[in-house]
Amino acid sequence: MTAGNWDLPDEAWVVAADSALAFIEDGDARGLILYRFNGQYLPALRKARNGGQVWRAWNAFHHYLTTRETRRKFFSLSHEDADRAISLLTSILDLPPYQAP
């Protein structure tokens, strides 16, 4: 199962992340997660200049993952699954950890 039909970059990290996030069984949900992460949260994390900015970016992503479903966001992860997803993305992309400054 793959990350659905989202317009994702053709980069090795996307393939690795899709595979690592396979515990999220819905491929379209994984695709949306990776699409939003790539377009919004990853740029914020890469631009972060200090621990506070890193924390805000990860915390916003965690909130996105765990908020209730809507018409445009058709999934909701548990806090544990969101933490797991963030940990995996942190490892795959060698990003600063999700921890309070």
A tleap script that builds the chain and sets N, CA, C and O, in Angstrom:
source leaprc.protein.ff14SB
mol = sequence {
  NMET THR ALA GLY ASN TRP ASP LEU PRO ASP
  GLU ALA TRP VAL VAL ALA ALA ASP SER ALA
  LEU ALA PHE ILE GLU ASP GLY ASP ALA ARG
  GLY LEU ILE LEU TYR ARG PHE ASN GLY GLN
  TYR LEU PRO ALA LEU ARG LYS ALA ARG ASN
  GLY GLY GLN VAL TRP ARG ALA TRP ASN ALA
  PHE HIE HIE TYR LEU THR THR ARG GLU THR
  ARG ARG LYS PHE PHE SER LEU SER HIE GLU
  ASP ALA ASP ARG ALA ILE SER LEU LEU THR
  SER ILE LEU ASP LEU PRO PRO TYR GLN ALA
  CPRO
}
set mol.1.N position { 0.855 -1.182 0.000 }
set mol.1.CA position { 0.000 0.000 0.000 }
set mol.1.C position { 0.896 1.239 0.000 }
set mol.1.O position { 1.870 1.290 0.752 }
set mol.2.N position { 0.590 2.217 -0.814 }
set mol.2.CA position { 1.390 3.430 -0.894 }
set mol.2.C position { 0.591 4.639 -0.460 }
set mol.2.O position { -0.596 4.543 -0.150 }
set mol.3.N position { 1.253 5.766 -0.444 }
set mol.3.CA position { 0.679 7.002 0.078 }
set mol.3.C position { -0.327 7.649 -0.860 }
set mol.3.O position { -0.355 8.874 -0.983 }
set mol.4.N position { -1.125 6.878 -1.501 }
set mol.4.CA position { -2.203 7.420 -2.305 }
set mol.4.C position { -1.721 8.207 -3.505 }
set mol.4.O position { -0.596 8.021 -3.967 }
set mol.5.N position { -2.562 9.077 -4.004 }
set mol.5.CA position { -2.287 9.827 -5.228 }
set mol.5.C position { -1.964 11.289 -4.949 }
set mol.5.O position { -2.375 12.165 -5.710 }
set mol.6.N position { -1.247 11.563 -3.888 }
set mol.6.CA position { -0.901 12.936 -3.536 }
set mol.6.C position { 0.301 13.383 -4.347 }
set mol.6.O position { 1.122 12.561 -4.755 }
set mol.7.N position { 0.404 14.672 -4.580 }
set mol.7.CA position { 1.512 15.250 -5.346 }
set mol.7.C position { 2.718 15.406 -4.423 }
set mol.7.O position { 2.996 16.492 -3.914 }
set mol.8.N position { 3.422 14.301 -4.221 }
set mol.8.CA position { 4.572 14.279 -3.330 }
set mol.8.C position { 5.861 14.334 -4.139 }
set mol.8.O position { 5.908 13.854 -5.272 }
set mol.9.N position { 6.910 14.919 -3.558 }
set mol.9.CA position { 8.178 14.969 -4.296 }
set mol.9.C position { 8.736 13.565 -4.505 }
set mol.9.O position { 8.502 12.659 -3.705 }
set mol.10.N position { 9.472 13.407 -5.590 }
set mol.10.CA position { 10.095 12.126 -5.894 }
set mol.10.C position { 11.453 12.079 -5.202 }
set mol.10.O position { 12.500 12.184 -5.841 }
set mol.11.N position { 11.409 11.919 -3.879 }
set mol.11.CA position { 12.625 11.919 -3.074 }
set mol.11.C position { 12.648 10.666 -2.212 }
set mol.11.O position { 11.604 10.123 -1.849 }
set mol.12.N position { 13.847 10.221 -1.894 }
set mol.12.CA position { 14.013 8.981 -1.120 }
set mol.12.C position { 13.344 9.059 0.242 }
set mol.12.O position { 12.822 8.052 0.723 }
set mol.13.N position { 13.344 10.238 0.886 }
set mol.13.CA position { 12.757 10.322 2.215 }
set mol.13.C position { 11.256 10.056 2.179 }
set mol.13.O position { 10.703 9.522 3.140 }
set mol.14.N position { 10.590 10.420 1.085 }
set mol.14.CA position { 9.144 10.201 0.977 }
set mol.14.C position { 8.849 8.701 0.942 }
set mol.14.O position { 7.919 8.236 1.601 }
set mol.15.N position { 9.632 7.950 0.181 }
set mol.15.CA position { 9.459 6.499 0.104 }
set mol.15.C position { 9.732 5.876 1.473 }
set mol.15.O position { 8.978 5.017 1.929 }
set mol.16.N position { 10.816 6.312 2.126 }
set mol.16.CA position { 11.154 5.786 3.447 }
set mol.16.C position { 10.078 6.132 4.470 }
set mol.16.O position { 9.712 5.293 5.293 }
set mol.17.N position { 9.569 7.357 4.425 }
set mol.17.CA position { 8.536 7.781 5.368 }
set mol.17.C position { 7.235 7.027 5.128 }
set mol.17.O position { 6.574 6.613 6.080 }
set mol.18.N position { 6.866 6.849 3.877 }
set mol.18.CA position { 5.647 6.107 3.560 }
set mol.18.C position { 5.743 4.687 4.113 }
set mol.18.O position { 4.780 4.167 4.677 }
set mol.19.N position { 6.887 4.077 3.950 }
set mol.19.CA position { 7.095 2.722 4.462 }
set mol.19.C position { 7.071 2.699 5.988 }
set mol.19.O position { 6.447 1.824 6.588 }
set mol.20.N position { 7.749 3.659 6.616 }
set mol.20.CA position { 7.812 3.702 8.081 }
set mol.20.C position { 6.448 3.993 8.699 }
set mol.20.O position { 6.154 3.532 9.802 }
set mol.21.N position { 5.622 4.750 7.999 }
set mol.21.CA position { 4.300 5.114 8.522 }
set mol.21.C position { 3.229 4.094 8.139 }
set mol.21.O position { 2.036 4.386 8.230 }
set mol.22.N position { 3.636 2.922 7.720 }
set mol.22.CA position { 2.682 1.894 7.300 }
set mol.22.C position { 1.740 1.459 8.414 }
set mol.22.O position { 0.717 0.830 8.145 }
set mol.23.N position { 2.073 1.786 9.671 }
set mol.23.CA position { 1.140 1.487 10.760 }
set mol.23.C position { -0.144 2.298 10.613 }
set mol.23.O position { -1.164 1.956 11.211 }
set mol.24.N position { -0.100 3.370 9.820 }
set mol.24.CA position { -1.303 4.118 9.434 }
set mol.24.C position { -1.789 3.416 8.174 }
set mol.24.O position { -1.267 3.653 7.085 }
set mol.25.N position { -2.772 2.569 8.321 }
set mol.25.CA position { -3.151 1.645 7.259 }
set mol.25.C position { -3.758 2.314 6.031 }
set mol.25.O position { -3.651 1.775 4.930 }
set mol.26.N position { -4.386 3.460 6.188 }
set mol.26.CA position { -5.018 4.160 5.067 }
set mol.26.C position { -3.949 4.899 4.260 }
set mol.26.O position { -3.380 5.885 4.729 }
set mol.27.N position { -3.683 4.420 3.049 }
set mol.27.CA position { -2.670 5.031 2.193 }
set mol.27.C position { -2.976 6.480 1.858 }
set mol.27.O position { -2.058 7.293 1.749 }
set mol.28.N position { -4.249 6.818 1.694 }
set mol.28.CA position { -4.607 8.208 1.415 }
set mol.28.C position { -4.329 9.103 2.616 }
set mol.28.O position { -3.921 10.253 2.448 }
set mol.29.N position { -4.545 8.593 3.820 }
set mol.29.CA position { -4.234 9.363 5.027 }
set mol.29.C position { -2.730 9.599 5.116 }
set mol.29.O position { -2.294 10.710 5.418 }
set mol.30.N position { -1.930 8.554 4.855 }
set mol.30.CA position { -0.467 8.723 4.853 }
set mol.30.C position { -0.056 9.740 3.802 }
set mol.30.O position { 0.814 10.575 4.050 }
set mol.31.N position { -0.670 9.676 2.639 }
set mol.31.CA position { -0.360 10.630 1.580 }
set mol.31.C position { -0.656 12.055 2.000 }
set mol.31.O position { 0.149 12.955 1.761 }
set mol.32.N position { -1.801 12.267 2.622 }
set mol.32.CA position { -2.162 13.609 3.078 }
set mol.32.C position { -1.196 14.076 4.169 }
set mol.32.O position { -0.777 15.233 4.174 }
set mol.33.N position { -0.848 13.188 5.081 }
set mol.33.CA position { 0.102 13.537 6.138 }
set mol.33.C position { 1.435 13.969 5.525 }
set mol.33.O position { 1.975 15.014 5.890 }
set mol.34.N position { 1.961 13.183 4.606 }
set mol.34.CA position { 3.244 13.504 3.991 }
set mol.34.C position { 3.159 14.758 3.124 }
set mol.34.O position { 4.101 15.549 3.076 }
set mol.35.N position { 2.030 14.936 2.441 }
set mol.35.CA position { 1.821 16.123 1.618 }
set mol.35.C position { 1.844 17.389 2.476 }
set mol.35.O position { 2.539 18.354 2.158 }
set mol.36.N position { 1.080 17.371 3.562 }
set mol.36.CA position { 1.034 18.534 4.460 }
set mol.36.C position { 2.368 18.748 5.162 }
set mol.36.O position { 2.819 19.884 5.311 }
set mol.37.N position { 3.003 17.655 5.594 }
set mol.37.CA position { 4.292 17.765 6.264 }
set mol.37.C position { 5.319 18.393 5.318 }
set mol.37.O position { 6.041 19.310 5.709 }
set mol.38.N position { 5.383 17.910 4.093 }
set mol.38.CA position { 6.349 18.420 3.116 }
set mol.38.C position { 6.096 19.882 2.771 }
set mol.38.O position { 7.039 20.661 2.633 }
set mol.39.N position { 4.838 20.254 2.633 }
set mol.39.CA position { 4.508 21.602 2.192 }
set mol.39.C position { 4.488 22.654 3.273 }
set mol.39.O position { 4.708 23.831 2.990 }
set mol.40.N position { 4.229 22.261 4.505 }
set mol.40.CA position { 4.034 23.247 5.566 }
set mol.40.C position { 4.989 23.081 6.733 }
set mol.40.O position { 5.653 24.041 7.124 }
set mol.41.N position { 5.072 21.895 7.291 }
set mol.41.CA position { 5.810 21.711 8.532 }
set mol.41.C position { 7.309 21.507 8.315 }
set mol.41.O position { 8.110 22.020 9.096 }
set mol.42.N position { 7.705 20.780 7.283 }
set mol.42.CA position { 9.126 20.570 7.011 }
set mol.42.C position { 9.833 21.894 6.709 }
set mol.42.O position { 10.919 22.124 7.241 }
set mol.43.N position { 9.265 22.769 5.881 }
set mol.43.CA position { 9.929 24.060 5.677 }
set mol.43.C position { 10.078 24.857 6.983 }
set mol.43.O position { 11.104 25.502 7.198 }
set mol.44.N position { 9.075 24.815 7.842 }
set mol.44.CA position { 9.159 25.526 9.129 }
set mol.44.C position { 10.259 24.937 9.998 }
set mol.44.O position { 10.992 25.676 10.656 }
set mol.45.N position { 10.381 23.621 10.008 }
set mol.45.CA position { 11.427 22.983 10.806 }
set mol.45.C position { 12.812 23.314 10.257 }
set mol.45.O position { 13.747 23.535 11.026 }
set mol.46.N position { 12.943 23.349 8.964 }
set mol.46.CA position { 14.254 23.656 8.368 }
set mol.46.C position { 14.642 25.117 8.551 }
set mol.46.O position { 15.829 25.443 8.581 }
set mol.47.N position { 13.658 25.998 8.675 }
set mol.47.CA position { 13.930 27.422 8.888 }
set mol.47.C position { 14.087 27.775 10.366 }
set mol.47.O position { 14.536 28.873 10.692 }
set mol.48.N position { 13.728 26.871 11.249 }
set mol.48.CA position { 13.764 27.145 12.689 }
set mol.48.C position { 15.170 27.528 13.129 }
set mol.48.O position { 16.150 26.876 12.768 }
set mol.49.N position { 15.251 28.591 13.912 }
set mol.49.CA position { 16.548 29.097 14.365 }
set mol.49.C position { 16.860 28.741 15.821 }
set mol.49.O position { 17.996 28.881 16.273 }
set mol.50.N position { 15.846 28.283 16.543 }
set mol.50.CA position { 16.082 27.945 17.950 }
set mol.50.C position { 15.095 26.870 18.394 }
set mol.50.O position { 14.188 26.495 17.652 }
set mol.51.N position { 15.288 26.389 19.607 }
set mol.51.CA position { 14.452 25.314 20.134 }
set mol.51.C position { 12.980 25.674 20.219 }
set mol.51.O position { 12.120 24.814 20.032 }
set mol.52.N position { 12.683 26.932 20.498 }
set mol.52.CA position { 11.289 27.362 20.574 }
set mol.52.C position { 10.577 27.256 19.238 }
set mol.52.O position { 9.418 26.845 19.180 }
set mol.53.N position { 11.258 27.622 18.172 }
set mol.53.CA position { 10.664 27.537 16.838 }
set mol.53.C position { 10.495 26.085 16.405 }
set mol.53.O position { 9.499 25.733 15.773 }
set mol.54.N position { 11.461 25.249 16.746 }
set mol.54.CA position { 11.341 23.812 16.450 }
set mol.54.C position { 10.148 23.247 17.194 }
set mol.54.O position { 9.349 22.511 16.616 }
set mol.55.N position { 10.017 23.582 18.467 }
set mol.55.CA position { 8.912 23.093 19.293 }
set mol.55.C position { 7.569 23.517 18.702 }
set mol.55.O position { 6.650 22.703 18.609 }
set mol.56.N position { 7.451 24.765 18.309 }
set mol.56.CA position { 6.181 25.248 17.746 }
set mol.56.C position { 5.824 24.512 16.457 }
set mol.56.O position { 4.663 24.166 16.242 }
set mol.57.N position { 6.806 24.273 15.605 }
set mol.57.CA position { 6.532 23.568 14.346 }
set mol.57.C position { 6.092 22.127 14.616 }
set mol.57.O position { 5.091 21.671 14.064 }
set mol.58.N position { 6.835 21.411 15.462 }
set mol.58.CA position { 6.444 20.025 15.772 }
set mol.58.C position { 5.103 19.988 16.497 }
set mol.58.O position { 4.269 19.127 16.219 }
set mol.59.N position { 4.896 20.916 17.419 }
set mol.59.CA position { 3.646 20.922 18.176 }
set mol.59.C position { 2.446 21.194 17.260 }
set mol.59.O position { 1.377 20.612 17.440 }
set mol.60.N position { 2.633 22.079 16.283 }
set mol.60.CA position { 1.562 22.355 15.313 }
set mol.60.C position { 1.269 21.107 14.483 }
set mol.60.O position { 0.107 20.795 14.224 }
set mol.61.N position { 2.313 20.395 14.068 }
set mol.61.CA position { 2.127 19.169 13.299 }
set mol.61.C position { 1.422 18.110 14.143 }
set mol.61.O position { 0.522 17.425 13.657 }
set mol.62.N position { 1.827 17.978 15.398 }
set mol.62.CA position { 1.183 17.014 16.309 }
set mol.62.C position { -0.300 17.345 16.448 }
set mol.62.O position { -1.152 16.457 16.408 }
set mol.63.N position { -0.593 18.622 16.611 }
set mol.63.CA position { -1.989 19.054 16.730 }
set mol.63.C position { -2.766 18.704 15.462 }
set mol.63.O position { -3.894 18.216 15.532 }
set mol.64.N position { -2.156 18.956 14.308 }
set mol.64.CA position { -2.802 18.613 13.033 }
set mol.64.C position { -3.125 17.114 12.978 }
set mol.64.O position { -4.223 16.724 12.582 }
set mol.65.N position { -2.172 16.290 13.374 }
set mol.65.CA position { -2.367 14.842 13.305 }
set mol.65.C position { -3.470 14.348 14.238 }
set mol.65.O position { -4.156 13.375 13.922 }
set mol.66.N position { -3.645 15.000 15.370 }
set mol.66.CA position { -4.555 14.479 16.398 }
set mol.66.C position { -5.917 15.158 16.442 }
set mol.66.O position { -6.814 14.678 17.136 }
set mol.67.N position { -6.096 16.254 15.725 }
set mol.67.CA position { -7.414 16.896 15.760 }
set mol.67.C position { -8.442 16.028 15.039 }
set mol.67.O position { -8.108 15.139 14.255 }
set mol.68.N position { -9.687 16.320 15.334 }
set mol.68.CA position { -10.777 15.507 14.784 }
set mol.68.C position { -10.828 15.569 13.263 }
set mol.68.O position { -10.272 16.467 12.631 }
set mol.69.N position { -11.502 14.600 12.713 }
set mol.69.CA position { -11.685 14.535 11.266 }
set mol.69.C position { -12.587 15.663 10.790 }
set mol.69.O position { -13.474 16.120 11.511 }
set mol.70.N position { -12.339 16.104 9.553 }
set mol.70.CA position { -13.200 17.081 8.887 }
set mol.70.C position { -13.410 16.596 7.455 }
set mol.70.O position { -12.929 15.526 7.083 }
set mol.71.N position { -14.117 17.370 6.664 }
set mol.71.CA position { -14.299 16.980 5.263 }
set mol.71.C position { -12.972 16.951 4.512 }
set mol.71.O position { -12.769 16.114 3.632 }
set mol.72.N position { -12.070 17.865 4.862 }
set mol.72.CA position { -10.785 17.946 4.165 }
set mol.72.C position { -9.686 17.131 4.840 }
set mol.72.O position { -8.683 16.806 4.204 }
set mol.73.N position { -9.859 16.800 6.103 }
set mol.73.CA position { -8.892 15.985 6.839 }
set mol.73.C position { -9.650 14.777 7.367 }
set mol.73.O position { -10.317 14.852 8.399 }
set mol.74.N position { -9.543 13.682 6.664 }
set mol.74.CA position { -10.401 12.520 6.879 }
set mol.74.C position { -9.795 11.470 7.801 }
set mol.74.O position { -10.134 10.290 7.706 }
set mol.75.N position { -8.903 11.890 8.692 }
set mol.75.CA position { -8.287 10.962 9.640 }
set mol.75.C position { -8.006 11.716 10.936 }
set mol.75.O position { -8.007 12.946 10.971 }
set mol.76.N position { -7.773 10.966 11.976 }
set mol.76.CA position { -7.327 11.517 13.255 }
set mol.76.C position { -6.495 10.442 13.936 }
set mol.76.O position { -6.957 9.317 14.122 }
set mol.77.N position { -5.275 10.786 14.306 }
set mol.77.CA position { -4.405 9.830 14.970 }
set mol.77.C position { -4.497 9.990 16.484 }
set mol.77.O position { -4.808 11.068 16.991 }
set mol.78.N position { -4.224 8.916 17.186 }
set mol.78.CA position { -4.095 9.004 18.640 }
set mol.78.C position { -2.818 9.790 18.944 }
set mol.78.O position { -1.964 9.955 18.072 }
set mol.79.N position { -2.691 10.270 20.170 }
set mol.79.CA position { -1.485 10.995 20.558 }
set mol.79.C position { -0.263 10.092 20.446 }
set mol.79.O position { 0.815 10.542 20.058 }
set mol.80.N position { -0.431 8.822 20.787 }
set mol.80.CA position { 0.685 7.878 20.706 }
set mol.80.C position { 1.120 7.668 19.254 }
set mol.80.O position { 2.315 7.643 18.962 }
set mol.81.N position { 0.157 7.517 18.348 }
set mol.81.CA position { 0.497 7.341 16.935 }
set mol.81.C position { 1.110 8.612 16.343 }
set mol.81.O position { 2.006 8.533 15.502 }
set mol.82.N position { 0.636 9.778 16.775 }
set mol.82.CA position { 1.227 11.036 16.310 }
set mol.82.C position { 2.671 11.144 16.792 }
set mol.82.O position { 3.551 11.541 16.029 }
set mol.83.N position { 2.919 10.792 18.056 }
set mol.83.CA position { 4.284 10.803 18.585 }
set mol.83.C position { 5.169 9.843 17.794 }
set mol.83.O position { 6.318 10.162 17.486 }
set mol.84.N position { 4.641 8.684 17.472 }
set mol.84.CA position { 5.388 7.683 16.701 }
set mol.84.C position { 5.718 8.215 15.309 }
set mol.84.O position { 6.845 8.068 14.837 }
set mol.85.N position { 4.740 8.831 14.656 }
set mol.85.CA position { 4.958 9.390 13.321 }
set mol.85.C position { 6.035 10.466 13.360 }
set mol.85.O position { 6.915 10.492 12.499 }
set mol.86.N position { 5.974 11.346 14.339 }
set mol.86.CA position { 6.961 12.414 14.464 }
set mol.86.C position { 8.345 11.830 14.731 }
set mol.86.O position { 9.332 12.286 14.153 }
set mol.87.N position { 8.421 10.845 15.585 }
set mol.87.CA position { 9.703 10.202 15.882 }
set mol.87.C position { 10.309 9.583 14.624 }
set mol.87.O position { 11.511 9.704 14.386 }
set mol.88.N position { 9.488 8.930 13.832 }
set mol.88.CA position { 9.969 8.307 12.599 }
set mol.88.C position { 10.437 9.361 11.598 }
set mol.88.O position { 11.494 9.204 10.987 }
set mol.89.N position { 9.665 10.428 11.424 }
set mol.89.CA position { 10.063 11.492 10.503 }
set mol.89.C position { 11.342 12.182 10.977 }
set mol.89.O position { 12.205 12.525 10.170 }
set mol.90.N position { 11.457 12.381 12.284 }
set mol.90.CA position { 12.667 12.971 12.856 }
set mol.90.C position { 13.884 12.133 12.502 }
set mol.90.O position { 14.924 12.659 12.106 }
set mol.91.N position { 13.741 10.822 12.651 }
set mol.91.CA position { 14.842 9.913 12.376 }
set mol.91.C position { 15.180 9.865 10.882 }
set mol.91.O position { 16.350 9.941 10.507 }
set mol.92.N position { 14.175 9.741 10.047 }
set mol.92.CA position { 14.389 9.628 8.600 }
set mol.92.C position { 15.051 10.875 8.029 }
set mol.92.O position { 15.942 10.776 7.184 }
set mol.93.N position { 14.620 12.045 8.486 }
set mol.93.CA position { 15.109 13.309 7.927 }
set mol.93.C position { 16.193 13.966 8.778 }
set mol.93.O position { 16.652 15.062 8.456 }
set mol.94.N position { 16.603 13.309 9.856 }
set mol.94.CA position { 17.626 13.849 10.758 }
set mol.94.C position { 17.263 15.265 11.211 }
set mol.94.O position { 18.058 16.199 11.099 }
set mol.95.N position { 16.036 15.394 11.727 }
set mol.95.CA position { 15.517 16.675 12.195 }
set mol.95.C position { 15.671 16.791 13.705 }
set mol.95.O position { 15.842 15.783 14.390 }
set mol.96.N position { 15.611 18.020 14.230 }
set mol.96.CA position { 15.654 18.184 15.681 }
set mol.96.C position { 14.453 17.475 16.315 }
set mol.96.O position { 13.382 17.402 15.713 }
set mol.97.N position { 14.636 16.956 17.525 }
set mol.97.CA position { 13.566 16.187 18.169 }
set mol.97.C position { 12.379 17.036 18.608 }
set mol.97.O position { 12.478 18.255 18.748 }
set mol.98.N position { 11.265 16.362 18.817 }
set mol.98.CA position { 10.036 16.986 19.324 }
set mol.98.C position { 10.111 16.964 20.840 }
set mol.98.O position { 9.679 16.011 21.489 }
set mol.99.N position { 10.672 18.040 21.392 }
set mol.99.CA position { 10.762 18.162 22.842 }
set mol.99.C position { 10.681 19.638 23.199 }
set mol.99.O position { 11.137 20.506 22.455 }
set mol.100.N position { 10.095 19.894 24.343 }
set mol.100.CA position { 9.948 21.281 24.795 }
set mol.100.C position { 11.320 21.903 25.027 }
set mol.100.O position { 12.230 21.240 25.524 }
set mol.101.N position { 11.467 23.179 24.666 }
set mol.101.CA position { 12.773 23.841 24.853 }
set mol.101.C position { 13.106 24.041 26.323 }
set mol.101.O position { 14.164 24.581 26.647 }
savepdb mol mol.pdb
quit
